[in-house]
Each structure stands twice: as structure tokens, then as C-alpha cells.
Amino acid sequence: MDATLKLWAVILVVGALNYLSRLSFIAFFARRTMPPMLARALRYVPAAMLTALVLPMVIDVTPQGLHPHTPKVIAAVIATVVAWFAVTLTFALKPTQIRRGSGLVAIARF
């Protein structure tokens, strides 16, 4: 099998599995109510996924232990503080105080 054909086959199979996994969840709860405990747990999925994606890029785990990359750790801390204040400021403002020209509109719509 050609390498290009294998690549496209993998892309199609992974895409189909992703689509079916999402569709199954939607179809399962289409006529049922979601249990409150599951709904509460699902609120933490985005934060957990973001942490799982970002943390390995900031800290290396080797057999000798953790090896943080100091510039990456500092950048991650600064980005966290900026995001925290941006979200806090956005939710503290009233909708009439947010103008379209400001960068807060994208965060406010989130």
C-alpha cells in the first residue's frame, strides 16, 4: 500500500471514529436527561484537557525526575495570570461596558 494512501486511510478512520464517538454521546442523551453528577463532572473536562496538552510541553519527565524548562514555566505562569485577570475582568464588567473595539468581546462571547 502506498504511503499516501495509508495516510489518507488513517485520517478517514480516525475522523470517522471521532465523529461516531461524539454522535453516540449526543444520540444517547437526546431523549434522556443527563445525571447531575455527570453534568457536573463534564464541566471540568476542558480544563483537564488543556492541562493535559500544555503541561508536557512545559515540564519534561525523565527517569531522573522532573525537569522544568525555566523560560517555558515563566511564560506559562505569565499566560495563566493574564488569562485569569482577563476572565475576571470580563465577568466583572457589565455587557454595556464592553465595546466591540476592545479585545474583551471575544472573551465575553465565550
C-alpha positions in Angstrom: 0.0 0.0 0.0 1.3 3.4 -0.9 2.3 5.7 2.0 0.0 8.5 0.8 -2.9 6.0 0.7 -2.1 4.8 4.2 -2.1 8.3 5.5 -5.5 9.1 4.0 -6.9 5.8 5.3 -5.7 6.7 8.8 -7.2 10.2 8.5 -10.5 8.9 7.4 -10.7 6.1 10.0 -9.7 8.5 12.9 -12.2 11.1 11.6 -15.0 8.5 11.4 -14.2 7.2 14.9 -14.1 10.8 16.3 -17.5 11.5 14.6 -19.1 8.3 15.8 -17.9 8.8 19.4 -19.4 12.3 19.5 -22.6 11.2 17.8 -23.1 8.3 20.2 -22.9 10.6 23.2 -25.4 13.0 21.6 -27.7 10.2 20.5 -27.6 8.6 23.9 -28.6 11.7 25.8 -31.0 13.0 23.1 -34.1 11.6 24.9 -32.7 11.2 28.3 -31.7 13.7 31.0 -28.1 13.8 31.9 -27.5 12.8 35.5 -26.5 15.8 37.6 -23.2 14.2 38.7 -22.2 13.5 35.1 -23.1 17.1 34.1 -21.0 18.5 37.0 -18.1 16.2 36.1 -18.2 17.3 32.4 -17.8 20.9 33.3 -14.1 20.1 34.3 -13.3 18.3 31.0 -12.0 21.5 29.1 -9.6 22.4 32.0 -8.4 18.9 32.3 -7.8 18.6 28.5 -6.0 21.9 28.4 -3.8 20.9 31.3 -3.0 17.5 29.7 -2.0 19.3 26.5 0.1 22.1 28.0 1.9 20.5 30.9 4.0 18.1 28.9 5.2 21.0 26.8 6.3 22.9 29.9 7.8 20.1 32.1 9.8 17.1 31.0 9.5 13.9 32.9 12.6 11.8 32.8 13.7 8.8 34.9 15.8 11.2 36.9 12.8 13.3 37.8 11.0 16.4 36.7 13.0 18.9 34.6 11.1 22.2 34.2 12.2 24.4 31.3 12.6 27.7 33.2 11.6 30.0 30.3 8.6 27.9 29.5 7.5 27.8 33.1 7.8 31.6 33.4 5.8 32.0 30.2 3.2 29.6 31.4 2.8 31.4 34.7 2.5 34.8 33.0 0.0 33.5 30.5 -2.1 32.0 33.4 -2.1 35.3 35.3 -3.0 37.3 32.2 -5.8 34.8 31.3 -7.1 34.9 34.9 -7.3 38.6 35.0 -8.8 38.8 31.6 -11.6 36.4 32.5 -12.1 38.0 35.9 -12.3 41.5 34.3 -14.7 40.3 31.6 -17.1 38.8 34.1 -16.9 41.8 36.3 -17.9 44.2 33.5 -21.5 44.8 32.5 -22.3 44.0 28.9 -22.8 47.7 28.2 -19.2 48.4 29.3 -17.7 46.1 26.6 -17.1 47.8 23.3 -16.6 46.0 20.0 -13.1 47.6 19.5 -11.8 46.1 22.7 -10.2 42.7 22.9 -12.7 41.6 25.5 -15.5 40.9 23.1 -14.1 37.5 22.1 -13.8 36.5 25.7 -17.2 37.9 26.6 -18.9 35.8 23.9 -17.1 32.7 25.2 
